[in-house]
Amino acid sequence: MEIPKPPKKNKPSQLKNAAMLSGIAFQMGAIIYFANKGGLWLDSYFKTTNEIFMIIATLLGVAISIWVVVLQLKKIKY
């Protein structure tokens, strides 16, 4: 009489998912930081007084970082 083998699970490891999620936070921070610095550089280059480029670039960085997060969350399998 043979002992049945337990079925293999095809779930990715919890550690891999945790690593991906922590990487997402660093990516968000980096995207927003560099967008902000780019906006500040544009403001100093064009000598604007109301920092409009910084505001636009930061908002654009937030939108891009959210888009990147959504794309990466689609890759995570539960």
Buried (B, 14 or more C-beta within 10 A) or exposed (E): EEEEEEEEEEEEEEEEBEEBEEEBEEBBEEBBEEBBBBBBEBBEEEEEEEBEBBEBBBBBBBEBBEEBBEEBEEEEEE
